[in-house]
Amino acid sequence: MCLITFSWNNHPDYKLILVGNRDEFFERPSEALHEWGEGFYAGKDLRAGGTWLGVHPNGRFATLTNYRDLKNPKKNPKTRGDLVKGFLESDASPYEYLKKLDDEKDQYEGFNLFVGDQHSLFYLSNYKDGIEEIKPGLYGISNALLDTPWPKLTKAKKQLEVKIEEQQLDMESLMEAVHSQKMDPDELLPDTGATYHQEKHLSAQFIRIDDYYGTVNTTVLLWKHSGEVEMLERTFDQLNGRLEDSLVNFKVMG
């Protein structure tokens, strides 16, 4: 994922309310949201075999964003999609999983990883020290550290906050929180090592850079305290002007 805003344990009905965008090269193949043989629900990167967000009916949840630092590429990095997949397949607690990963996190390109279960949610990045427990509240993350106030992230958090307050928790309404195509003025652009043209377009929530890169899907996840989970992934074919929805419903047991 590249832009996520979420509410964790901060609503009377929902444990987790999340909406996020995945941005990718248009030519990179992927499979839409589905049940994997390992029992969890996620999309799949068909090039490297990992995923960017997933939930298991046993209550395990994980998602990540890339930390964009094009000035300092890694040599032969491990695939970041395995970080999410690995937790969903694991039986380690969220904290123990990240504690073990903390020793080898520099073998990956920049990442922000969230792993959790029915009781707790933790955050690890290889661009900051330590493992952080996520307390009840509303958060956002893009391609920098948690709650870094990039305008598109600040806007997404505010939009989600308003939709929660106004009880607009249907899938279509929640997607609107991350679909602005407005780009930032030059003075607000970060310097992540991208070209000016790229940085400008990357500052929008819903991205398209020419005919090679942009937002390829949006995911909405609603997880009730009762255990009911609803996930909608909308895949965008920006080159051909098409979209396709994948919806799953299940109940977390335990």
Sequence and secondary structure as in RCSB ss.txt:
>XXXX:A:sequence
MCLITFSWNNHPDYKLILVGNRDEFFERPSEALHEWGEGFYAGKDLRAGGTWLGVHPNGRFATLTNYRDLKNPKK
NPKTRGDLVKGFLESDASPYEYLKKLDDEKDQYEGFNLFVGDQHSLFYLSNYKDGIEEIKPGLYGISNALLDTPW
PKLTKAKKQLEVKIEEQQLDMESLMEAVHSQKMDPDELLPDTGATYHQEKHLSAQFIRIDDYYGTVNTTVLLWKH
SGEVEMLERTFDQLNGRLEDSLVNFKVMG
>XXXX:A:secstr
  EEEEEES SSSEEEEEEEEEEEETTS EEEEEE TTS EEEEETTTS  SEEE TTS EEEEEE   TTS  S
S B THHHHHHHHH  S HHHHHHHHHTTGGGBSSEEEEEE SS EEEEETTSSS EE  SEEEEESSSSTT   
HHHHHHHHHHHHHHHTT  SHHHHHGGG       GGG   SS  HHHHHHHTSSS EETTTEEEEEEEEEEEET
TSEEEEEEEEEETTTTEEEEEEEEEE   
